[in-house]
Amino acid sequence: MSLAIRKESEQREVAAAPGQRWVIVAVDGRGWYVRLEGSRHLDRYPNVTQAIHRGRKLAHQHKPAGLVVRYLDGVEEESWFGDGEGP
């Protein structure tokens, strides 16, 4: 993942409403990672399926939370977990 995309991610996370968090699932040179906003901890997985499964679980544990999956081709998918609509 490029530095530009990471900077954009950080800006999005700061824009979330109070009490709302984002879980990011993306690929880098060492595999797929999952990160909860505000945390430096990364969970790494060998494939996207395992990473998305962990990302969903993490978002459910931190409701209200959004899940963003970033694929290599630049496509992003967003899901929302919690009461009401997403941000």
C-alpha positions, -999 to 999 in steps of 0.1 A, spaced: 0 0 0 14 34 -9 20 61 16 -5 83 -2 -33 58 4 -23 54 41 -24 92 45 -59 93 29 -70 65 53 -58 84 83 -77 115 72 -109 95 68 -105 80 103 -101 114 118 -134 125 101 -154 98 117 -181 110 142 -174 106 179 -179 70 190 -175 56 155 -145 37 145 -131 22 113 -116 -12 107 -92 -12 77 -85 -44 57 -58 -39 30 -29 -56 13 8 -47 15 40 -64 6 36 -89 34 0 -100 29 -34 -88 41 -36 -68 72 -64 -57 96 -62 -26 117 -86 -9 141 -83 29 138 -63 45 166 -43 13 171 -9 6 157 -14 -31 161 -18 -50 128 -31 -85 124 -17 -102 92 -33 -129 71 -22 -149 40 -54 -142 21 -82 -117 18 -110 -141 31 -93 -146 65 -86 -109 67 -122 -99 60 -135 -124 85 -113 -109 112 -122 -74 101 -159 -81 104 -154 -96 139 -134 -66 150 -161 -42 137 -188 -61 155 -168 -59 187 -164 -21 184 -199 -11 173 -207 14 158 -179 7 134 -173 7 97 -153 -18 77 -133 -7 47 -117 -34 24 -91 -21 -1 -83 -43 -30 -51 -42 -52 -71 -28 -81 -81 3 -61 -117 -9 -54 -129 -2 -19 -159 -18 -2 -175 -4 29 -198 -21 54 -213 -6 85 -219 -24 118 -241 -9 145 -273 10 150 -286 31 121 -268 41 90 -231 47 87 -214 80 88 
